[in-house]
Amino acid sequence: MKDYYKIDLELFMQNNAELIRDIKSKAPVYADELGLEVVQYINREVKQAHLDYIDSLGVRDPYEYYVSQHEEDRHLADTLIAQHRSALHHTA
């Protein structure tokens, strides 16, 4: 099965190269202040920027967004989203 989140994150990184460069340039100082490795800091900041972007779109369910954006097979996308919704309602 595809990792729709990873696909979306990689696309976000490609489309926001300037932001990624900025995060990487600040990483050594901020990582040290937070007691993180540089790579941990970069990953954390990139994922947060991606989440902020998804939130700015008004997305209510990120999983549904990732699947609908990156699954080419519409029937499979609809099936995965329906399964996701069903699982959410059974645990609620």
PDB file of N, CA, C and O in Angstrom:
ATOM      1  N   MET A   1       0.845  -1.177   0.000  1.00  0.00           N
ATOM      2  CA  MET A   1       0.000   0.000   0.000  1.00  0.00           C
ATOM      3  C   MET A   1       0.893   1.243   0.000  1.00  0.00           C
ATOM      4  O   MET A   1       1.951   1.259   0.629  1.00  0.00           O
ATOM      5  N   LYS A   2       0.462   2.258  -0.696  1.00  0.00           N
ATOM      6  CA  LYS A   2       1.211   3.509  -0.773  1.00  0.00           C
ATOM      7  C   LYS A   2       1.181   4.234   0.570  1.00  0.00           C
ATOM      8  O   LYS A   2       0.218   4.130   1.330  1.00  0.00           O
ATOM      9  N   ASP A   3       2.243   4.962   0.842  1.00  0.00           N
ATOM     10  CA  ASP A   3       2.283   5.822   2.023  1.00  0.00           C
ATOM     11  C   ASP A   3       1.909   7.225   1.544  1.00  0.00           C
ATOM     12  O   ASP A   3       2.769   8.013   1.150  1.00  0.00           O
ATOM     13  N   TYR A   4       0.608   7.518   1.585  1.00  0.00           N
ATOM     14  CA  TYR A   4       0.091   8.766   1.032  1.00  0.00           C
ATOM     15  C   TYR A   4       0.638   9.985   1.764  1.00  0.00           C
ATOM     16  O   TYR A   4       0.874  11.027   1.152  1.00  0.00           O
ATOM     17  N   TYR A   5       0.839   9.858   3.064  1.00  0.00           N
ATOM     18  CA  TYR A   5       1.422  10.961   3.837  1.00  0.00           C
ATOM     19  C   TYR A   5       2.823  11.272   3.326  1.00  0.00           C
ATOM     20  O   TYR A   5       3.165  12.431   3.090  1.00  0.00           O
ATOM     21  N   LYS A   6       3.625  10.233   3.157  1.00  0.00           N
ATOM     22  CA  LYS A   6       5.012  10.432   2.707  1.00  0.00           C
ATOM     23  C   LYS A   6       5.042  11.055   1.318  1.00  0.00           C
ATOM     24  O   LYS A   6       5.866  11.928   1.046  1.00  0.00           O
ATOM     25  N   ILE A   7       4.153  10.612   0.443  1.00  0.00           N
ATOM     26  CA  ILE A   7       4.079  11.188  -0.901  1.00  0.00           C
ATOM     27  C   ILE A   7       3.762  12.673  -0.812  1.00  0.00           C
ATOM     28  O   ILE A   7       4.389  13.488  -1.490  1.00  0.00           O
ATOM     29  N   ASP A   8       2.785  13.029   0.026  1.00  0.00           N
ATOM     30  CA  ASP A   8       2.394  14.427   0.160  1.00  0.00           C
ATOM     31  C   ASP A   8       3.507  15.254   0.784  1.00  0.00           C
ATOM     32  O   ASP A   8       3.765  16.376   0.349  1.00  0.00           O
ATOM     33  N   LEU A   9       4.164  14.712   1.795  1.00  0.00           N
ATOM     34  CA  LEU A   9       5.266  15.414   2.454  1.00  0.00           C
ATOM     35  C   LEU A   9       6.408  15.674   1.470  1.00  0.00           C
ATOM     36  O   LEU A   9       6.964  16.772   1.446  1.00  0.00           O
ATOM     37  N   GLU A  10       6.761  14.677   0.663  1.00  0.00           N
ATOM     38  CA  GLU A  10       7.842  14.849  -0.309  1.00  0.00           C
ATOM     39  C   GLU A  10       7.483  15.900  -1.351  1.00  0.00           C
ATOM     40  O   GLU A  10       8.331  16.699  -1.750  1.00  0.00           O
ATOM     41  N   LEU A  11       6.235  15.900  -1.790  1.00  0.00           N
ATOM     42  CA  LEU A  11       5.785  16.909  -2.748  1.00  0.00           C
ATOM     43  C   LEU A  11       5.823  18.304  -2.117  1.00  0.00           C
ATOM     44  O   LEU A  11       6.225  19.272  -2.762  1.00  0.00           O
ATOM     45  N   PHE A  12       5.406  18.396  -0.866  1.00  0.00           N
ATOM     46  CA  PHE A  12       5.470  19.665  -0.133  1.00  0.00           C
ATOM     47  C   PHE A  12       6.913  20.163  -0.069  1.00  0.00           C
ATOM     48  O   PHE A  12       7.175  21.347  -0.281  1.00  0.00           O
ATOM     49  N   MET A  13       7.833  19.270   0.221  1.00  0.00           N
ATOM     50  CA  MET A  13       9.243  19.651   0.322  1.00  0.00           C
ATOM     51  C   MET A  13       9.782  20.133  -1.028  1.00  0.00           C
ATOM     52  O   MET A  13      10.536  21.105  -1.086  1.00  0.00           O
ATOM     53  N   GLN A  14       9.398  19.459  -2.103  1.00  0.00           N
ATOM     54  CA  GLN A  14       9.840  19.865  -3.444  1.00  0.00           C
ATOM     55  C   GLN A  14       9.299  21.248  -3.807  1.00  0.00           C
ATOM     56  O   GLN A  14       9.992  22.057  -4.423  1.00  0.00           O
ATOM     57  N   ASN A  15       8.059  21.501  -3.418  1.00  0.00           N
ATOM     58  CA  ASN A  15       7.413  22.766  -3.766  1.00  0.00           C
ATOM     59  C   ASN A  15       7.779  23.916  -2.838  1.00  0.00           C
ATOM     60  O   ASN A  15       7.408  25.061  -3.094  1.00  0.00           O
ATOM     61  N   ASN A  16       8.497  23.622  -1.772  1.00  0.00           N
ATOM     62  CA  ASN A  16       8.864  24.647  -0.777  1.00  0.00           C
ATOM     63  C   ASN A  16      10.357  24.594  -0.471  1.00  0.00           C
ATOM     64  O   ASN A  16      10.770  24.603   0.688  1.00  0.00           O
ATOM     65  N   ALA A  17      11.143  24.539  -1.514  1.00  0.00           N
ATOM     66  CA  ALA A  17      12.593  24.394  -1.358  1.00  0.00           C
ATOM     67  C   ALA A  17      13.202  25.528  -0.528  1.00  0.00           C
ATOM     68  O   ALA A  17      14.109  25.294   0.270  1.00  0.00           O
ATOM     69  N   GLU A  18      12.713  26.735  -0.713  1.00  0.00           N
ATOM     70  CA  GLU A  18      13.239  27.885   0.047  1.00  0.00           C
ATOM     71  C   GLU A  18      12.996  27.697   1.547  1.00  0.00           C
ATOM     72  O   GLU A  18      13.891  27.933   2.359  1.00  0.00           O
ATOM     73  N   LEU A  19      11.798  27.276   1.905  1.00  0.00           N
ATOM     74  CA  LEU A  19      11.464  27.025   3.311  1.00  0.00           C
ATOM     75  C   LEU A  19      12.363  25.930   3.887  1.00  0.00           C
ATOM     76  O   LEU A  19      12.850  26.052   5.011  1.00  0.00           O
ATOM     77  N   ILE A  20      12.578  24.879   3.130  1.00  0.00           N
ATOM     78  CA  ILE A  20      13.422  23.767   3.596  1.00  0.00           C
ATOM     79  C   ILE A  20      14.857  24.260   3.796  1.00  0.00           C
ATOM     80  O   ILE A  20      15.500  23.908   4.785  1.00  0.00           O
ATOM     81  N   ARG A  21      15.356  25.067   2.870  1.00  0.00           N
ATOM     82  CA  ARG A  21      16.712  25.629   3.024  1.00  0.00           C
ATOM     83  C   ARG A  21      16.802  26.482   4.286  1.00  0.00           C
ATOM     84  O   ARG A  21      17.797  26.437   5.009  1.00  0.00           O
ATOM     85  N   ASP A  22      15.756  27.256   4.541  1.00  0.00           N
ATOM     86  CA  ASP A  22      15.732  28.113   5.728  1.00  0.00           C
ATOM     87  C   ASP A  22      15.763  27.270   7.008  1.00  0.00           C
ATOM     88  O   ASP A  22      16.502  27.577   7.944  1.00  0.00           O
ATOM     89  N   ILE A  23      14.964  26.221   7.036  1.00  0.00           N
ATOM     90  CA  ILE A  23      14.941  25.319   8.203  1.00  0.00           C
ATOM     91  C   ILE A  23      16.316  24.691   8.402  1.00  0.00           C
ATOM     92  O   ILE A  23      16.825  24.636   9.522  1.00  0.00           O
ATOM     93  N   LYS A  24      16.912  24.220   7.314  1.00  0.00           N
ATOM     94  CA  LYS A  24      18.233  23.581   7.415  1.00  0.00           C
ATOM     95  C   LYS A  24      19.306  24.568   7.876  1.00  0.00           C
ATOM     96  O   LYS A  24      20.218  24.194   8.612  1.00  0.00           O
ATOM     97  N   SER A  25      19.200  25.822   7.448  1.00  0.00           N
ATOM     98  CA  SER A  25      20.225  26.791   7.830  1.00  0.00           C
ATOM     99  C   SER A  25      20.144  27.132   9.316  1.00  0.00           C
ATOM    100  O   SER A  25      21.166  27.417   9.938  1.00  0.00           O
ATOM    101  N   LYS A  26      18.952  27.106   9.885  1.00  0.00           N
ATOM    102  CA  LYS A  26      18.765  27.411  11.303  1.00  0.00           C
ATOM    103  C   LYS A  26      18.960  26.190  12.207  1.00  0.00           C
ATOM    104  O   LYS A  26      19.114  26.324  13.421  1.00  0.00           O
ATOM    105  N   ALA A  27      18.952  25.024  11.615  1.00  0.00           N
ATOM    106  CA  ALA A  27      18.954  23.775  12.379  1.00  0.00           C
ATOM    107  C   ALA A  27      20.080  23.645  13.398  1.00  0.00           C
ATOM    108  O   ALA A  27      19.806  23.276  14.540  1.00  0.00           O
ATOM    109  N   PRO A  28      21.330  23.928  13.046  1.00  0.00           N
ATOM    110  CA  PRO A  28      22.398  23.712  14.032  1.00  0.00           C
ATOM    111  C   PRO A  28      22.186  24.474  15.348  1.00  0.00           C
ATOM    112  O   PRO A  28      22.410  23.926  16.428  1.00  0.00           O
ATOM    113  N   VAL A  29      21.759  25.722  15.256  1.00  0.00           N
ATOM    114  CA  VAL A  29      21.573  26.536  16.462  1.00  0.00           C
ATOM    115  C   VAL A  29      20.344  26.073  17.245  1.00  0.00           C
ATOM    116  O   VAL A  29      20.426  25.832  18.449  1.00  0.00           O
ATOM    117  N   TYR A  30      19.212  25.952  16.562  1.00  0.00           N
ATOM    118  CA  TYR A  30      17.974  25.600  17.246  1.00  0.00           C
ATOM    119  C   TYR A  30      17.983  24.159  17.767  1.00  0.00           C
ATOM    120  O   TYR A  30      17.442  23.883  18.838  1.00  0.00           O
ATOM    121  N   ALA A  31      18.582  23.263  17.028  1.00  0.00           N
ATOM    122  CA  ALA A  31      18.652  21.867  17.477  1.00  0.00           C
ATOM    123  C   ALA A  31      19.414  21.777  18.787  1.00  0.00           C
ATOM    124  O   ALA A  31      18.994  21.091  19.719  1.00  0.00           O
ATOM    125  N   ASP A  32      20.533  22.475  18.849  1.00  0.00           N
ATOM    126  CA  ASP A  32      21.349  22.468  20.056  1.00  0.00           C
ATOM    127  C   ASP A  32      20.573  23.033  21.240  1.00  0.00           C
ATOM    128  O   ASP A  32      20.622  22.480  22.339  1.00  0.00           O
ATOM    129  N   GLU A  33      19.855  24.138  21.017  1.00  0.00           N
ATOM    130  CA  GLU A  33      19.062  24.756  22.091  1.00  0.00           C
ATOM    131  C   GLU A  33      17.981  23.817  22.614  1.00  0.00           C
ATOM    132  O   GLU A  33      17.644  23.842  23.798  1.00  0.00           O
ATOM    133  N   LEU A  34      17.437  22.983  21.717  1.00  0.00           N
ATOM    134  CA  LEU A  34      16.356  22.064  22.099  1.00  0.00           C
ATOM    135  C   LEU A  34      16.864  20.682  22.522  1.00  0.00           C
ATOM    136  O   LEU A  34      16.083  19.817  22.917  1.00  0.00           O
ATOM    137  N   GLY A  35      18.165  20.491  22.435  1.00  0.00           N
ATOM    138  CA  GLY A  35      18.736  19.206  22.812  1.00  0.00           C
ATOM    139  C   GLY A  35      18.430  18.108  21.796  1.00  0.00           C
ATOM    140  O   GLY A  35      18.318  16.936  22.153  1.00  0.00           O
ATOM    141  N   LEU A  36      18.296  18.495  20.535  1.00  0.00           N
ATOM    142  CA  LEU A  36      18.000  17.537  19.470  1.00  0.00           C
ATOM    143  C   LEU A  36      19.192  17.412  18.538  1.00  0.00           C
ATOM    144  O   LEU A  36      20.042  18.300  18.467  1.00  0.00           O
ATOM    145  N   GLU A  37      19.240  16.299  17.827  1.00  0.00           N
ATOM    146  CA  GLU A  37      20.198  16.172  16.735  1.00  0.00           C
ATOM    147  C   GLU A  37      19.695  17.066  15.602  1.00  0.00           C
ATOM    148  O   GLU A  37      18.497  17.331  15.504  1.00  0.00           O
ATOM    149  N   VAL A  38      20.596  17.524  14.760  1.00  0.00           N
ATOM    150  CA  VAL A  38      20.221  18.411  13.653  1.00  0.00           C
ATOM    151  C   VAL A  38      19.156  17.750  12.765  1.00  0.00           C
ATOM    152  O   VAL A  38      18.178  18.393  12.381  1.00  0.00           O
ATOM    153  N   VAL A  39      19.347  16.487  12.448  1.00  0.00           N
ATOM    154  CA  VAL A  39      18.383  15.779  11.591  1.00  0.00           C
ATOM    155  C   VAL A  39      17.011  15.693  12.262  1.00  0.00           C
ATOM    156  O   VAL A  39      15.984  15.839  11.598  1.00  0.00           O
ATOM    157  N   GLN A  40      16.994  15.460  13.564  1.00  0.00           N
ATOM    158  CA  GLN A  40      15.714  15.415  14.290  1.00  0.00           C
ATOM    159  C   GLN A  40      15.005  16.763  14.219  1.00  0.00           C
ATOM    160  O   GLN A  40      13.794  16.828  14.008  1.00  0.00           O
ATOM    161  N   TYR A  41      15.761  17.820  14.393  1.00  0.00           N
ATOM    162  CA  TYR A  41      15.182  19.164  14.343  1.00  0.00           C
ATOM    163  C   TYR A  41      14.608  19.446  12.954  1.00  0.00           C
ATOM    164  O   TYR A  41      13.484  19.933  12.831  1.00  0.00           O
ATOM    165  N   ILE A  42      15.374  19.144  11.918  1.00  0.00           N
ATOM    166  CA  ILE A  42      14.913  19.381  10.544  1.00  0.00           C
ATOM    167  C   ILE A  42      13.634  18.601  10.275  1.00  0.00           C
ATOM    168  O   ILE A  42      12.661  19.157   9.765  1.00  0.00           O
ATOM    169  N   ASN A  43      13.633  17.326  10.615  1.00  0.00           N
ATOM    170  CA  ASN A  43      12.431  16.500  10.391  1.00  0.00           C
ATOM    171  C   ASN A  43      11.228  17.071  11.129  1.00  0.00           C
ATOM    172  O   ASN A  43      10.130  17.148  10.577  1.00  0.00           O
ATOM    173  N   ARG A  44      11.437  17.465  12.364  1.00  0.00           N
ATOM    174  CA  ARG A  44      10.341  18.015  13.168  1.00  0.00           C
ATOM    175  C   ARG A  44       9.782  19.287  12.545  1.00  0.00           C
ATOM    176  O   ARG A  44       8.567  19.442  12.423  1.00  0.00           O
ATOM    177  N   GLU A  45      10.661  20.189  12.156  1.00  0.00           N
ATOM    178  CA  GLU A  45      10.232  21.469  11.600  1.00  0.00           C
ATOM    179  C   GLU A  45       9.567  21.320  10.232  1.00  0.00           C
ATOM    180  O   GLU A  45       8.587  22.004   9.939  1.00  0.00           O
ATOM    181  N   VAL A  46      10.097  20.434   9.403  1.00  0.00           N
ATOM    182  CA  VAL A  46       9.501  20.208   8.081  1.00  0.00           C
ATOM    183  C   VAL A  46       8.105  19.599   8.244  1.00  0.00           C
ATOM    184  O   VAL A  46       7.163  20.023   7.574  1.00  0.00           O
ATOM    185  N   LYS A  47       7.970  18.622   9.118  1.00  0.00           N
ATOM    186  CA  LYS A  47       6.659  18.001   9.344  1.00  0.00           C
ATOM    187  C   LYS A  47       5.671  19.006   9.923  1.00  0.00           C
ATOM    188  O   LYS A  47       4.491  18.979   9.573  1.00  0.00           O
ATOM    189  N   GLN A  48       6.130  19.890  10.801  1.00  0.00           N
ATOM    190  CA  GLN A  48       5.244  20.907  11.362  1.00  0.00           C
ATOM    191  C   GLN A  48       4.818  21.907  10.288  1.00  0.00           C
ATOM    192  O   GLN A  48       3.655  22.308  10.241  1.00  0.00           O
ATOM    193  N   ALA A  49       5.742  22.307   9.437  1.00  0.00           N
ATOM    194  CA  ALA A  49       5.409  23.231   8.346  1.00  0.00           C
ATOM    195  C   ALA A  49       4.395  22.585   7.398  1.00  0.00           C
ATOM    196  O   ALA A  49       3.477  23.248   6.915  1.00  0.00           O
ATOM    197  N   HIS A  50       4.569  21.302   7.141  1.00  0.00           N
ATOM    198  CA  HIS A  50       3.629  20.569   6.286  1.00  0.00           C
ATOM    199  C   HIS A  50       2.250  20.520   6.940  1.00  0.00           C
ATOM    200  O   HIS A  50       1.237  20.754   6.280  1.00  0.00           O
ATOM    201  N   LEU A  51       2.215  20.220   8.220  1.00  0.00           N
ATOM    202  CA  LEU A  51       0.943  20.177   8.948  1.00  0.00           C
ATOM    203  C   LEU A  51       0.270  21.549   8.956  1.00  0.00           C
ATOM    204  O   LEU A  51      -0.945  21.647   8.780  1.00  0.00           O
ATOM    205  N   ASP A  52       1.049  22.595   9.157  1.00  0.00           N
ATOM    206  CA  ASP A  52       0.507  23.956   9.122  1.00  0.00           C
ATOM    207  C   ASP A  52      -0.100  24.254   7.748  1.00  0.00           C
ATOM    208  O   ASP A  52      -1.159  24.875   7.649  1.00  0.00           O
ATOM    209  N   TYR A  53       0.576  23.809   6.703  1.00  0.00           N
ATOM    210  CA  TYR A  53       0.069  24.004   5.342  1.00  0.00           C
ATOM    211  C   TYR A  53      -1.265  23.270   5.156  1.00  0.00           C
ATOM    212  O   TYR A  53      -2.217  23.841   4.624  1.00  0.00           O
ATOM    213  N   ILE A  54      -1.334  22.025   5.587  1.00  0.00           N
ATOM    214  CA  ILE A  54      -2.572  21.232   5.461  1.00  0.00           C
ATOM    215  C   ILE A  54      -3.692  21.918   6.247  1.00  0.00           C
ATOM    216  O   ILE A  54      -4.819  22.017   5.762  1.00  0.00           O
ATOM    217  N   ASP A  55      -3.388  22.386   7.443  1.00  0.00           N
ATOM    218  CA  ASP A  55      -4.380  23.118   8.245  1.00  0.00           C
ATOM    219  C   ASP A  55      -4.855  24.383   7.527  1.00  0.00           C
ATOM    220  O   ASP A  55      -6.037  24.724   7.576  1.00  0.00           O
ATOM    221  N   SER A  56      -3.929  25.074   6.862  1.00  0.00           N
ATOM    222  CA  SER A  56      -4.286  26.322   6.172  1.00  0.00           C
ATOM    223  C   SER A  56      -5.249  26.079   5.012  1.00  0.00           C
ATOM    224  O   SER A  56      -5.955  26.991   4.580  1.00  0.00           O
ATOM    225  N   LEU A  57      -5.273  24.857   4.517  1.00  0.00           N
ATOM    226  CA  LEU A  57      -6.193  24.507   3.434  1.00  0.00           C
ATOM    227  C   LEU A  57      -7.601  24.220   3.959  1.00  0.00           C
ATOM    228  O   LEU A  57      -8.543  24.077   3.180  1.00  0.00           O
ATOM    229  N   GLY A  58      -7.735  24.137   5.277  1.00  0.00           N
ATOM    230  CA  GLY A  58      -9.035  23.828   5.872  1.00  0.00           C
ATOM    231  C   GLY A  58      -9.363  22.347   5.833  1.00  0.00           C
ATOM    232  O   GLY A  58     -10.531  21.964   5.905  1.00  0.00           O
ATOM    233  N   VAL A  59      -8.342  21.519   5.720  1.00  0.00           N
ATOM    234  CA  VAL A  59      -8.537  20.071   5.653  1.00  0.00           C
ATOM    235  C   VAL A  59      -8.971  19.557   7.019  1.00  0.00           C
ATOM    236  O   VAL A  59      -8.311  19.810   8.027  1.00  0.00           O
ATOM    237  N   ARG A  60     -10.082  18.836   7.044  1.00  0.00           N
ATOM    238  CA  ARG A  60     -10.585  18.304   8.313  1.00  0.00           C
ATOM    239  C   ARG A  60     -10.005  16.932   8.630  1.00  0.00           C
ATOM    240  O   ARG A  60      -9.816  16.589   9.797  1.00  0.00           O
ATOM    241  N   ASP A  61      -9.722  16.149   7.595  1.00  0.00           N
ATOM    242  CA  ASP A  61      -9.152  14.815   7.814  1.00  0.00           C
ATOM    243  C   ASP A  61      -7.950  14.648   6.883  1.00  0.00           C
ATOM    244  O   ASP A  61      -8.117  14.386   5.692  1.00  0.00           O
ATOM    245  N   PRO A  62      -6.745  14.798   7.422  1.00  0.00           N
ATOM    246  CA  PRO A  62      -5.555  14.703   6.572  1.00  0.00           C
ATOM    247  C   PRO A  62      -5.458  13.390   5.790  1.00  0.00           C
ATOM    248  O   PRO A  62      -5.051  13.404   4.628  1.00  0.00           O
ATOM    249  N   TYR A  63      -5.817  12.268   6.394  1.00  0.00           N
ATOM    250  CA  TYR A  63      -5.725  10.993   5.683  1.00  0.00           C
ATOM    251  C   TYR A  63      -6.573  11.029   4.413  1.00  0.00           C
ATOM    252  O   TYR A  63      -6.106  10.634   3.344  1.00  0.00           O
ATOM    253  N   GLU A  64      -7.797  11.495   4.524  1.00  0.00           N
ATOM    254  CA  GLU A  64      -8.669  11.572   3.355  1.00  0.00           C
ATOM    255  C   GLU A  64      -8.076  12.495   2.300  1.00  0.00           C
ATOM    256  O   GLU A  64      -8.145  12.205   1.105  1.00  0.00           O
ATOM    257  N   TYR A  65      -7.501  13.594   2.737  1.00  0.00           N
ATOM    258  CA  TYR A  65      -6.873  14.532   1.803  1.00  0.00           C
ATOM    259  C   TYR A  65      -5.716  13.858   1.069  1.00  0.00           C
ATOM    260  O   TYR A  65      -5.623  13.942  -0.155  1.00  0.00           O
ATOM    261  N   TYR A  66      -4.830  13.187   1.817  1.00  0.00           N
ATOM    262  CA  TYR A  66      -3.666  12.549   1.196  1.00  0.00           C
ATOM    263  C   TYR A  66      -4.100  11.491   0.184  1.00  0.00           C
ATOM    264  O   TYR A  66      -3.556  11.420  -0.918  1.00  0.00           O
ATOM    265  N   VAL A  67      -5.073  10.676   0.556  1.00  0.00           N
ATOM    266  CA  VAL A  67      -5.541   9.624  -0.349  1.00  0.00           C
ATOM    267  C   VAL A  67      -6.174  10.249  -1.586  1.00  0.00           C
ATOM    268  O   VAL A  67      -5.873   9.845  -2.710  1.00  0.00           O
ATOM    269  N   SER A  68      -7.051  11.231  -1.386  1.00  0.00           N
ATOM    270  CA  SER A  68      -7.744  11.825  -2.534  1.00  0.00           C
ATOM    271  C   SER A  68      -6.769  12.547  -3.471  1.00  0.00           C
ATOM    272  O   SER A  68      -7.013  12.617  -4.675  1.00  0.00           O
ATOM    273  N   GLN A  69      -5.682  13.078  -2.937  1.00  0.00           N
ATOM    274  CA  GLN A  69      -4.713  13.780  -3.770  1.00  0.00           C
ATOM    275  C   GLN A  69      -3.745  12.857  -4.500  1.00  0.00           C
ATOM    276  O   GLN A  69      -3.276  13.189  -5.589  1.00  0.00           O
ATOM    277  N   HIS A  70      -3.444  11.704  -3.915  1.00  0.00           N
ATOM    278  CA  HIS A  70      -2.333  10.901  -4.425  1.00  0.00           C
ATOM    279  C   HIS A  70      -2.689   9.493  -4.877  1.00  0.00           C
ATOM    280  O   HIS A  70      -1.808   8.755  -5.318  1.00  0.00           O
ATOM    281  N   GLU A  71      -3.935   9.107  -4.781  1.00  0.00           N
ATOM    282  CA  GLU A  71      -4.332   7.790  -5.307  1.00  0.00           C
ATOM    283  C   GLU A  71      -4.979   8.015  -6.669  1.00  0.00           C
ATOM    284  O   GLU A  71      -6.027   8.651  -6.777  1.00  0.00           O
ATOM    285  N   GLU A  72      -4.347   7.492  -7.687  1.00  0.00           N
ATOM    286  CA  GLU A  72      -4.839   7.683  -9.053  1.00  0.00           C
ATOM    287  C   GLU A  72      -6.093   6.869  -9.336  1.00  0.00           C
ATOM    288  O   GLU A  72      -6.922   7.273 -10.153  1.00  0.00           O
ATOM    289  N   ASP A  73      -6.239   5.745  -8.679  1.00  0.00           N
ATOM    290  CA  ASP A  73      -7.404   4.877  -8.860  1.00  0.00           C
ATOM    291  C   ASP A  73      -8.535   5.413  -7.973  1.00  0.00           C
ATOM    292  O   ASP A  73      -8.538   5.201  -6.760  1.00  0.00           O
ATOM    293  N   ARG A  74      -9.483   6.102  -8.589  1.00  0.00           N
ATOM    294  CA  ARG A  74     -10.586   6.735  -7.831  1.00  0.00           C
ATOM    295  C   ARG A  74     -11.387   5.719  -7.033  1.00  0.00           C
ATOM    296  O   ARG A  74     -11.797   5.998  -5.907  1.00  0.00           O
ATOM    297  N   HIS A  75     -11.612   4.552  -7.604  1.00  0.00           N
ATOM    298  CA  HIS A  75     -12.375   3.531  -6.885  1.00  0.00           C
ATOM    299  C   HIS A  75     -11.619   3.107  -5.625  1.00  0.00           C
ATOM    300  O   HIS A  75     -12.214   2.992  -4.553  1.00  0.00           O
ATOM    301  N   LEU A  76     -10.329   2.876  -5.748  1.00  0.00           N
ATOM    302  CA  LEU A  76      -9.514   2.500  -4.593  1.00  0.00           C
ATOM    303  C   LEU A  76      -9.499   3.633  -3.567  1.00  0.00           C
ATOM    304  O   LEU A  76      -9.605   3.383  -2.366  1.00  0.00           O
ATOM    305  N   ALA A  77      -9.371   4.858  -4.027  1.00  0.00           N
ATOM    306  CA  ALA A  77      -9.374   6.007  -3.105  1.00  0.00           C
ATOM    307  C   ALA A  77     -10.687   6.052  -2.329  1.00  0.00           C
ATOM    308  O   ALA A  77     -10.685   6.225  -1.111  1.00  0.00           O
ATOM    309  N   ASP A  78     -11.804   5.896  -3.033  1.00  0.00           N
ATOM    310  CA  ASP A  78     -13.110   5.918  -2.372  1.00  0.00           C
ATOM    311  C   ASP A  78     -13.241   4.783  -1.363  1.00  0.00           C
ATOM    312  O   ASP A  78     -13.795   4.966  -0.279  1.00  0.00           O
ATOM    313  N   THR A  79     -12.730   3.618  -1.724  1.00  0.00           N
ATOM    314  CA  THR A  79     -12.778   2.454  -0.828  1.00  0.00           C
ATOM    315  C   THR A  79     -11.947   2.699   0.426  1.00  0.00           C
ATOM    316  O   THR A  79     -12.399   2.425   1.538  1.00  0.00           O
ATOM    317  N   LEU A  80     -10.733   3.216   0.248  1.00  0.00           N
ATOM    318  CA  LEU A  80      -9.857   3.488   1.399  1.00  0.00           C
ATOM    319  C   LEU A  80     -10.461   4.546   2.319  1.00  0.00           C
ATOM    320  O   LEU A  80     -10.392   4.421   3.542  1.00  0.00           O
ATOM    321  N   ILE A  81     -11.043   5.572   1.743  1.00  0.00           N
ATOM    322  CA  ILE A  81     -11.665   6.626   2.547  1.00  0.00           C
ATOM    323  C   ILE A  81     -12.871   6.075   3.303  1.00  0.00           C
ATOM    324  O   ILE A  81     -13.072   6.398   4.474  1.00  0.00           O
ATOM    325  N   ALA A  82     -13.667   5.250   2.640  1.00  0.00           N
ATOM    326  CA  ALA A  82     -14.830   4.643   3.307  1.00  0.00           C
ATOM    327  C   ALA A  82     -14.381   3.748   4.461  1.00  0.00           C
ATOM    328  O   ALA A  82     -14.997   3.765   5.527  1.00  0.00           O
ATOM    329  N   GLN A  83     -13.327   2.975   4.263  1.00  0.00           N
ATOM    330  CA  GLN A  83     -12.801   2.119   5.328  1.00  0.00           C
ATOM    331  C   GLN A  83     -12.288   2.966   6.490  1.00  0.00           C
ATOM    332  O   GLN A  83     -12.497   2.624   7.654  1.00  0.00           O
ATOM    333  N   HIS A  84     -11.635   4.042   6.178  1.00  0.00           N
ATOM    334  CA  HIS A  84     -11.107   4.952   7.198  1.00  0.00           C
ATOM    335  C   HIS A  84     -12.255   5.534   8.023  1.00  0.00           C
ATOM    336  O   HIS A  84     -12.196   5.556   9.252  1.00  0.00           O
ATOM    337  N   ARG A  85     -13.285   5.999   7.347  1.00  0.00           N
ATOM    338  CA  ARG A  85     -14.437   6.581   8.049  1.00  0.00           C
ATOM    339  C   ARG A  85     -15.126   5.538   8.921  1.00  0.00           C
ATOM    340  O   ARG A  85     -15.541   5.826  10.043  1.00  0.00           O
ATOM    341  N   SER A  86     -15.241   4.332   8.392  1.00  0.00           N
ATOM    342  CA  SER A  86     -15.871   3.245   9.146  1.00  0.00           C
ATOM    343  C   SER A  86     -15.075   2.933  10.412  1.00  0.00           C
ATOM    344  O   SER A  86     -15.647   2.739  11.484  1.00  0.00           O
ATOM    345  N   ALA A  87     -13.754   2.887  10.276  1.00  0.00           N
ATOM    346  CA  ALA A  87     -12.895   2.608  11.430  1.00  0.00           C
ATOM    347  C   ALA A  87     -13.013   3.719  12.478  1.00  0.00           C
ATOM    348  O   ALA A  87     -13.006   3.444  13.678  1.00  0.00           O
ATOM    349  N   LEU A  88     -13.121   4.962  12.028  1.00  0.00           N
ATOM    350  CA  LEU A  88     -13.254   6.084  12.960  1.00  0.00           C
ATOM    351  C   LEU A  88     -14.569   5.999  13.735  1.00  0.00           C
ATOM    352  O   LEU A  88     -14.608   6.288  14.931  1.00  0.00           O
ATOM    353  N   HIS A  89     -15.626   5.608  13.061  1.00  0.00           N
ATOM    354  CA  HIS A  89     -16.949   5.539  13.715  1.00  0.00           C
ATOM    355  C   HIS A  89     -17.046   4.353  14.668  1.00  0.00           C
ATOM    356  O   HIS A  89     -17.800   4.401  15.640  1.00  0.00           O
ATOM    357  N   HIS A  90     -16.292   3.296  14.400  1.00  0.00           N
ATOM    358  CA  HIS A  90     -16.322   2.137  15.286  1.00  0.00           C
ATOM    359  C   HIS A  90     -15.519   2.363  16.558  1.00  0.00           C
ATOM    360  O   HIS A  90     -15.777   1.726  17.579  1.00  0.00           O
ATOM    361  N   THR A  91     -14.550   3.263  16.501  1.00  0.00           N
ATOM    362  CA  THR A  91     -13.730   3.523  17.692  1.00  0.00           C
ATOM    363  C   THR A  91     -14.276   4.688  18.508  1.00  0.00           C
ATOM    364  O   THR A  91     -13.867   4.899  19.649  1.00  0.00           O
ATOM    365  N   ALA A  92     -15.189   5.433  17.927  1.00  0.00           N
ATOM    366  CA  ALA A  92     -15.727   6.610  18.635  1.00  0.00           C
ATOM    367  C   ALA A  92     -16.786   6.230  19.641  1.00  0.00           C
ATOM    368  O   ALA A  92     -17.336   7.099  20.317  1.00  0.00           O
TER     369      ALA A  92
END
